[in-house]
Amino acid sequence: MINWLGFERSVAVRFLREGRMQTLLIVVGVAAGVAVVAYISALITGLQSNTLEKTLGAQAHVTVSAQDDVVVAPGRPASGATMLAQTQPRAQRPRSIASWAALVPVLEAMPEVAAVSPMVAGAGLALRGEASKSIALVGVDLDRYDRIVHLRSKVVEGVARLGPGEGIIGRDLAVDLGVRVGDRVSIVTGNVGDSLRVTALVDLGVRELNRRTVIVPLRAAQSLVGLPGGATNLDLALVDVWAAQRLADDLAQRYPYKVESWQQANAQLVSALNAQSVSTGLIRGVVMVVVVLGIASVLVVSVVQKRREIGILRAMGATRGQILRVFLLQGAIVGALGSVLGVLLAVLLIWAFTSFVRGSDGLPLFSITLAPALALRIAAVATLCGVLAAVAPARRAAALDPALAIRM
């Protein structure tokens, strides 16, 4: 076995050396194809990861809330009776989740769930001197909420702290109100008001959130919204963000609550991510087809050019199987060499992107890395494509008649 492997390897390498220019061109072609596939894959993966990080950095993966208030349609009138009825939707008001305190440990025990945070959400006004801004009031337990959105890492000024009478606000809201860390802000919700000392300014990654968000202790929000001991939402962070929709559907069937995943809340974003993935798959497929056609065309030319040599080898005792494996091995060698060079070229392209492409703040737009597993997978596919591309030329070479090949 070792002998015929050595024979086929030596013949394959010799054929490739004799056609140096052809071999060089096809190896470069394979390398370019692999580099494009690897670079595009890393770029799209980095872009999607960055987009998800920014999108999910300020929201939960799954949100559990109370059902909306609905108006029950009137019953059907008796036979022969006439009824005039007009149904009008009810104005929604903050409602607490029934038995939310007992539900929290049940949710935390689920293997898919990484963290659970109760929340009281409501609307109000922030007042400071003559400034008045509408706000989204959020009442949370800081330690629990930090495990959902990593709030402490978003602090741009001050120290995240939510003691009695303290609050955290978005940095754009602080500019609109003209306040700094340590200043006091009045919060009004309906007929209830309170004064908060600002302990920190945060950047939630979205300007509209930074302009409206006020975070207060859970008990303070319960008093301001008028839900003593209640919670309007239960925010869930998951181990796998892509399992959010499946878990939301399961929870909606098991409990009489309104359950929404981040995919439902960001349907357009999910559609865009899916479109990117499909486009990336199409690019990969087209590039690999081009690689296969390139390798096949070069090996077909090689078969034509090496007819005499193939005939001599067959006359000296080489079997059809050996000739077949010679050209299959050529395809594998070309694919492997091109894969290695392509991965190195992709790494160089990624380095150039992260080094020279900058945003308006002078920092890289987003992080791009070529995962070793992805690089190995792309290289393996390219090598396999090289072998598949060599099948037709190899069969043609193995089918040559020795006498006819030598006379040509």
MOCORFEN-V625602 format. One record per residue. N is the residue number from 1. RES is the residue in one small letter. SS is DSSP state (hx for helix, st for strand, lp for the rest). PHI is phi in degrees with one decimal (999 if undefined). Layout:
n=N res=RES ss=SS phi=PHI
n=N res=RES ss=SS phi=PHI
This chain:
n=1 res=m ss=lp phi=999
n=2 res=i ss=hx phi=-63.7
n=3 res=n ss=hx phi=-63.9
n=4 res=w ss=hx phi=-71.0
n=5 res=l ss=hx phi=-65.6
n=6 res=g ss=hx phi=-64.1
n=7 res=f ss=hx phi=-62.0
n=8 res=e ss=hx phi=-65.9
n=9 res=r ss=hx phi=-65.7
n=10 res=s ss=hx phi=-65.9
n=11 res=v ss=hx phi=-67.5
n=12 res=a ss=hx phi=-61.4
n=13 res=v ss=hx phi=-65.2
n=14 res=r ss=hx phi=-65.1
n=15 res=f ss=hx phi=-60.2
n=16 res=l ss=hx phi=-66.9
n=17 res=r ss=hx phi=-67.8
n=18 res=e ss=hx phi=-67.4
n=19 res=g ss=lp phi=-104.2
n=20 res=r ss=hx phi=-57.4
n=21 res=m ss=hx phi=-63.9
n=22 res=q ss=hx phi=-61.7
n=23 res=t ss=hx phi=-62.3
n=24 res=l ss=hx phi=-62.6
n=25 res=l ss=hx phi=-63.5
n=26 res=i ss=hx phi=-72.4
n=27 res=v ss=hx phi=-64.0
n=28 res=v ss=hx phi=-63.2
n=29 res=g ss=hx phi=-63.2
n=30 res=v ss=hx phi=-63.1
n=31 res=a ss=hx phi=-60.9
n=32 res=a ss=hx phi=-63.7
n=33 res=g ss=hx phi=-62.9
n=34 res=v ss=hx phi=-63.7
n=35 res=a ss=hx phi=-63.0
n=36 res=v ss=hx phi=-63.3
n=37 res=v ss=hx phi=-62.6
n=38 res=a ss=hx phi=-65.8
n=39 res=y ss=hx phi=-66.8
n=40 res=i ss=hx phi=-62.4
n=41 res=s ss=hx phi=-61.8
n=42 res=a ss=hx phi=-65.6
n=43 res=l ss=hx phi=-64.7
n=44 res=i ss=hx phi=-66.4
n=45 res=t ss=hx phi=-61.3
n=46 res=g ss=hx phi=-64.9
n=47 res=l ss=hx phi=-64.6
n=48 res=q ss=hx phi=-66.8
n=49 res=s ss=hx phi=-63.6
n=50 res=n ss=hx phi=-65.3
n=51 res=t ss=hx phi=-63.6
n=52 res=l ss=hx phi=-64.7
n=53 res=e ss=hx phi=-62.2
n=54 res=k ss=hx phi=-70.8
n=55 res=t ss=hx phi=-70.3
n=56 res=l ss=hx phi=-87.0
n=57 res=g ss=lp phi=-69.5
n=58 res=a ss=lp phi=-124.3
n=59 res=q ss=lp phi=-147.4
n=60 res=a ss=lp phi=-80.2
n=61 res=h ss=lp phi=-73.8
n=62 res=v ss=st phi=-138.5
n=63 res=t ss=st phi=-121.8
n=64 res=v ss=st phi=-107.4
n=65 res=s ss=st phi=-142.6
n=66 res=a ss=lp phi=-73.0
n=67 res=q ss=lp phi=-64.3
n=68 res=d ss=lp phi=-67.7
n=69 res=d ss=lp phi=-70.0
n=70 res=v ss=lp phi=-128.3
n=71 res=v ss=lp phi=-96.7
n=72 res=v ss=lp phi=-76.7
n=73 res=a ss=lp phi=-64.1
n=74 res=p ss=lp phi=-65.8
n=75 res=g ss=lp phi=-68.5
n=76 res=r ss=lp phi=-69.8
n=77 res=p ss=lp phi=-69.5
n=78 res=a ss=lp phi=-65.3
n=79 res=s ss=lp phi=-60.5
n=80 res=g ss=lp phi=86.4
n=81 res=a ss=lp phi=-90.1
n=82 res=t ss=lp phi=-115.8
n=83 res=m ss=lp phi=-132.8
n=84 res=l ss=lp phi=-102.3
n=85 res=a ss=lp phi=-139.6
n=86 res=q ss=lp phi=-125.9
n=87 res=t ss=lp phi=-100.0
n=88 res=q ss=lp phi=-120.1
n=89 res=p ss=lp phi=-59.7
n=90 res=r ss=lp phi=-85.6
n=91 res=a ss=lp phi=-67.6
n=92 res=q ss=lp phi=-80.3
n=93 res=r ss=lp phi=-132.3
n=94 res=p ss=lp phi=-59.7
n=95 res=r ss=lp phi=-127.1
n=96 res=s ss=lp phi=-87.0
n=97 res=i ss=lp phi=-73.1
n=98 res=a ss=lp phi=-64.8
n=99 res=s ss=lp phi=55.4
n=100 res=w ss=hx phi=-66.9
n=101 res=a ss=hx phi=-64.2
n=102 res=a ss=hx phi=-78.3
n=103 res=l ss=hx phi=-77.4
n=104 res=v ss=hx phi=-57.0
n=105 res=p ss=hx phi=-63.6
n=106 res=v ss=hx phi=-65.6
n=107 res=l ss=hx phi=-67.5
n=108 res=e ss=hx phi=-64.7
n=109 res=a ss=lp phi=-77.6
n=110 res=m ss=lp phi=-72.2
n=111 res=p ss=lp phi=-65.3
n=112 res=e ss=lp phi=-76.3
n=113 res=v ss=st phi=-94.2
n=114 res=a ss=st phi=-94.3
n=115 res=a ss=st phi=-160.6
n=116 res=v ss=st phi=-132.0
n=117 res=s ss=st phi=-136.0
n=118 res=p ss=st phi=-72.3
n=119 res=m ss=st phi=-145.6
n=120 res=v ss=st phi=-116.6
n=121 res=a ss=st phi=-114.7
n=122 res=g ss=st phi=-160.6
n=123 res=a ss=st phi=-111.5
n=124 res=g ss=st phi=-172.7
n=125 res=l ss=st phi=-126.1
n=126 res=a ss=st phi=-108.3
n=127 res=l ss=st phi=-118.5
n=128 res=r ss=st phi=-151.8
n=129 res=g ss=lp phi=64.6
n=130 res=e ss=lp phi=-89.0
n=131 res=a ss=st phi=-82.9
n=132 res=s ss=st phi=-142.1
n=133 res=k ss=st phi=-131.2
n=134 res=s ss=st phi=-72.4
n=135 res=i ss=st phi=-134.4
n=136 res=a ss=st phi=-105.5
n=137 res=l ss=st phi=-84.0
n=138 res=v ss=st phi=-129.0
n=139 res=g ss=st phi=-107.2
n=140 res=v ss=st phi=-143.2
n=141 res=d ss=lp phi=-89.4
n=142 res=l ss=hx phi=-57.7
n=143 res=d ss=hx phi=-64.2
n=144 res=r ss=hx phi=-67.1
n=145 res=y ss=hx phi=-65.9
n=146 res=d ss=hx phi=-64.6
n=147 res=r ss=hx phi=-74.1
n=148 res=i ss=hx phi=-88.7
n=149 res=v ss=hx phi=-119.5
n=150 res=h ss=lp phi=54.9
n=151 res=l ss=hx phi=-61.3
n=152 res=r ss=hx phi=-62.2
n=153 res=s ss=hx phi=-74.5
n=154 res=k ss=hx phi=-98.8
n=155 res=v ss=st phi=-71.1
n=156 res=v ss=st phi=-106.8
n=157 res=e ss=st phi=-158.5
n=158 res=g ss=st phi=87.3
n=159 res=v ss=lp phi=-127.7
n=160 res=a ss=lp phi=-65.0
n=161 res=r ss=lp phi=-151.9
n=162 res=l ss=lp phi=-130.9
n=163 res=g ss=lp phi=-87.8
n=164 res=p ss=lp phi=-57.2
n=165 res=g ss=lp phi=76.8
n=166 res=e ss=st phi=-116.8
n=167 res=g ss=st phi=-154.9
n=168 res=i ss=st phi=-121.4
n=169 res=i ss=st phi=-128.5
n=170 res=g ss=st phi=-67.6
n=171 res=r ss=hx phi=-67.7
n=172 res=d ss=hx phi=-70.7
n=173 res=l ss=hx phi=-64.1
n=174 res=a ss=hx phi=-62.1
n=175 res=v ss=hx phi=-66.1
n=176 res=d ss=hx phi=-63.1
n=177 res=l ss=hx phi=-87.1
n=178 res=g ss=lp phi=71.8
n=179 res=v ss=lp phi=-120.7
n=180 res=r ss=lp phi=-127.4
n=181 res=v ss=lp phi=-59.1
n=182 res=g ss=lp phi=101.1
n=183 res=d ss=lp phi=-77.2
n=184 res=r ss=st phi=-105.9
n=185 res=v ss=st phi=-130.6
n=186 res=s ss=st phi=-91.1
n=187 res=i ss=st phi=-116.4
n=188 res=v ss=st phi=-125.5
n=189 res=t ss=st phi=-131.2
n=190 res=g ss=lp phi=65.8
n=191 res=n ss=lp phi=-100.5
n=192 res=v ss=st phi=-111.3
n=193 res=g ss=st phi=-137.6
n=194 res=d ss=st phi=-157.1
n=195 res=s ss=st phi=-115.3
n=196 res=l ss=st phi=-120.5
n=197 res=r ss=st phi=-94.9
n=198 res=v ss=st phi=-75.2
n=199 res=t ss=st phi=-100.1
n=200 res=a ss=st phi=-160.5
n=201 res=l ss=st phi=-111.7
n=202 res=v ss=st phi=-124.6
n=203 res=d ss=lp phi=-113.2
n=204 res=l ss=lp phi=-87.2
n=205 res=g ss=lp phi=89.7
n=206 res=v ss=lp phi=-128.4
n=207 res=r ss=hx phi=-59.9
n=208 res=e ss=hx phi=-62.8
n=209 res=l ss=hx phi=-67.4
n=210 res=n ss=hx phi=-63.6
n=211 res=r ss=hx phi=-88.9
n=212 res=r ss=hx phi=-124.8
n=213 res=t ss=st phi=-82.0
n=214 res=v ss=st phi=-130.4
n=215 res=i ss=st phi=-108.7
n=216 res=v ss=st phi=-129.6
n=217 res=p ss=st phi=-61.1
n=218 res=l ss=hx phi=-58.0
n=219 res=r ss=hx phi=-66.4
n=220 res=a ss=hx phi=-63.2
n=221 res=a ss=hx phi=-66.6
n=222 res=q ss=hx phi=-60.4
n=223 res=s ss=hx phi=-72.2
n=224 res=l ss=hx phi=-67.9
n=225 res=v ss=hx phi=-86.1
n=226 res=g ss=lp phi=85.8
n=227 res=l ss=lp phi=-127.3
n=228 res=p ss=lp phi=-60.4
n=229 res=g ss=lp phi=74.7
n=230 res=g ss=lp phi=-102.2
n=231 res=a ss=lp phi=-149.1
n=232 res=t ss=lp phi=-78.3
n=233 res=n ss=st phi=-136.4
n=234 res=l ss=st phi=-120.3
n=235 res=d ss=st phi=-91.8
n=236 res=l ss=st phi=-118.8
n=237 res=a ss=st phi=-106.9
n=238 res=l ss=st phi=-108.1
n=239 res=v ss=lp phi=-67.3
n=240 res=d ss=lp phi=-119.6
n=241 res=v ss=hx phi=-63.6
n=242 res=w ss=hx phi=-77.9
n=243 res=a ss=hx phi=-91.5
n=244 res=a ss=hx phi=-63.7
n=245 res=q ss=hx phi=-65.6
n=246 res=r ss=hx phi=-62.8
n=247 res=l ss=hx phi=-67.1
n=248 res=a ss=hx phi=-62.6
n=249 res=d ss=hx phi=-63.5
n=250 res=d ss=hx phi=-66.7
n=251 res=l ss=hx phi=-66.3
n=252 res=a ss=hx phi=-64.5
n=253 res=q ss=hx phi=-78.0
n=254 res=r ss=hx phi=-88.8
n=255 res=y ss=lp phi=-127.4
n=256 res=p ss=lp phi=-84.0
n=257 res=y ss=lp phi=-124.9
n=258 res=k ss=st phi=-88.2
n=259 res=v ss=st phi=-121.8
n=260 res=e ss=st phi=-130.6
n=261 res=s ss=st phi=-91.4
n=262 res=w ss=hx phi=-67.5
n=263 res=q ss=hx phi=-65.7
n=264 res=q ss=hx phi=-69.7
n=265 res=a ss=hx phi=-74.6
n=266 res=n ss=lp phi=-129.7
n=267 res=a ss=hx phi=-61.2
n=268 res=q ss=hx phi=-66.3
n=269 res=l ss=hx phi=-63.7
n=270 res=v ss=hx phi=-62.3
n=271 res=s ss=hx phi=-62.3
n=272 res=a ss=hx phi=-65.6
n=273 res=l ss=hx phi=-65.1
n=274 res=n ss=hx phi=-64.4
n=275 res=a ss=hx phi=-64.1
n=276 res=q ss=hx phi=-62.5
n=277 res=s ss=hx phi=-64.1
n=278 res=v ss=hx phi=-63.7
n=279 res=s ss=hx phi=-62.1
n=280 res=t ss=hx phi=-63.3
n=281 res=g ss=hx phi=-62.2
n=282 res=l ss=hx phi=-64.4
n=283 res=i ss=hx phi=-62.4
n=284 res=r ss=hx phi=-59.2
n=285 res=g ss=hx phi=-62.4
n=286 res=v ss=hx phi=-64.2
n=287 res=v ss=hx phi=-62.9
n=288 res=m ss=hx phi=-66.4
n=289 res=v ss=hx phi=-63.7
n=290 res=v ss=hx phi=-62.6
n=291 res=v ss=hx phi=-61.8
n=292 res=v ss=hx phi=-61.8
n=293 res=l ss=hx phi=-64.1
n=294 res=g ss=hx phi=-64.6
n=295 res=i ss=hx phi=-64.7
n=296 res=a ss=hx phi=-62.4
n=297 res=s ss=hx phi=-64.0
n=298 res=v ss=hx phi=-66.0
n=299 res=l ss=hx phi=-70.8
n=300 res=v ss=hx phi=-63.4
n=301 res=v ss=hx phi=-61.9
n=302 res=s ss=hx phi=-63.0
n=303 res=v ss=hx phi=-62.3
n=304 res=v ss=hx phi=-63.4
n=305 res=q ss=hx phi=-71.2
n=306 res=k ss=lp phi=-104.2
n=307 res=r ss=hx phi=-57.6
n=308 res=r ss=hx phi=-61.4
n=309 res=e ss=hx phi=-62.2
n=310 res=i ss=hx phi=-63.8
n=311 res=g ss=hx phi=-61.7
n=312 res=i ss=hx phi=-63.9
n=313 res=l ss=hx phi=-62.1
n=314 res=r ss=hx phi=-66.4
n=315 res=a ss=hx phi=-66.0
n=316 res=m ss=lp phi=-83.3
n=317 res=g ss=lp phi=117.4
n=318 res=a ss=lp phi=-68.3
n=319 res=t ss=lp phi=-85.5
n=320 res=r ss=hx phi=-60.7
n=321 res=g ss=hx phi=-62.3
n=322 res=q ss=hx phi=-65.6
n=323 res=i ss=hx phi=-63.1
n=324 res=l ss=hx phi=-59.2
n=325 res=r ss=hx phi=-71.6
n=326 res=v ss=hx phi=-59.5
n=327 res=f ss=hx phi=-77.0
n=328 res=l ss=hx phi=-63.1
n=329 res=l ss=hx phi=-66.6
n=330 res=q ss=hx phi=-61.0
n=331 res=g ss=hx phi=-61.1
n=332 res=a ss=hx phi=-65.9
n=333 res=i ss=hx phi=-64.5
n=334 res=v ss=hx phi=-61.4
n=335 res=g ss=hx phi=-63.1
n=336 res=a ss=hx phi=-68.3
n=337 res=l ss=hx phi=-61.6
n=338 res=g ss=hx phi=-63.3
n=339 res=s ss=hx phi=-64.8
n=340 res=v ss=hx phi=-61.3
n=341 res=l ss=hx phi=-64.8
n=342 res=g ss=hx phi=-65.4
n=343 res=v ss=hx phi=-64.7
n=344 res=l ss=hx phi=-62.2
n=345 res=l ss=hx phi=-65.3
n=346 res=a ss=hx phi=-63.2
n=347 res=v ss=hx phi=-61.1
n=348 res=l ss=hx phi=-64.9
n=349 res=l ss=hx phi=-64.1
n=350 res=i ss=hx phi=-65.3
n=351 res=w ss=hx phi=-61.7
n=352 res=a ss=hx phi=-63.9
n=353 res=f ss=hx phi=-63.8
n=354 res=t ss=hx phi=-70.5
n=355 res=s ss=hx phi=-88.5
n=356 res=f ss=hx phi=-113.6
n=357 res=v ss=lp phi=-92.7
n=358 res=r ss=st phi=-124.4
n=359 res=g ss=lp phi=-85.9
n=360 res=s ss=lp phi=-66.5
n=361 res=d ss=lp phi=-88.9
n=362 res=g ss=lp phi=84.6
n=363 res=l ss=lp phi=-99.0
n=364 res=p ss=st phi=-57.0
n=365 res=l ss=lp phi=-59.7
n=366 res=f ss=lp phi=-164.7
n=367 res=s ss=lp phi=-80.3
n=368 res=i ss=lp phi=-127.6
n=369 res=t ss=lp phi=-138.3
n=370 res=l ss=lp phi=-99.1
n=371 res=a ss=lp phi=-63.0
n=372 res=p ss=hx phi=-55.0
n=373 res=a ss=hx phi=-63.2
n=374 res=l ss=hx phi=-65.9
n=375 res=a ss=hx phi=-62.8
n=376 res=l ss=hx phi=-64.9
n=377 res=r ss=hx phi=-66.4
n=378 res=i ss=hx phi=-66.1
n=379 res=a ss=hx phi=-63.5
n=380 res=a ss=hx phi=-64.6
n=381 res=v ss=hx phi=-64.7
n=382 res=a ss=hx phi=-64.1
n=383 res=t ss=hx phi=-65.3
n=384 res=l ss=hx phi=-62.8
n=385 res=c ss=hx phi=-61.8
n=386 res=g ss=hx phi=-62.7
n=387 res=v ss=hx phi=-67.2
n=388 res=l ss=hx phi=-64.0
n=389 res=a ss=hx phi=-66.0
n=390 res=a ss=hx phi=-86.7
n=391 res=v ss=hx phi=-62.6
n=392 res=a ss=hx phi=-63.5
n=393 res=p ss=hx phi=-60.6
n=394 res=a ss=hx phi=-65.8
n=395 res=r ss=hx phi=-65.1
n=396 res=r ss=hx phi=-66.1
n=397 res=a ss=hx phi=-66.2
n=398 res=a ss=hx phi=-66.9
n=399 res=a ss=lp phi=-86.3
n=400 res=l ss=lp phi=-65.4
n=401 res=d ss=lp phi=-79.4
n=402 res=p ss=hx phi=-57.0
n=403 res=a ss=hx phi=-64.6
n=404 res=l ss=hx phi=-66.1
n=405 res=a ss=hx phi=-63.8
n=406 res=i ss=hx phi=-70.7
n=407 res=r ss=hx phi=-72.3
n=408 res=m ss=lp phi=-77.0
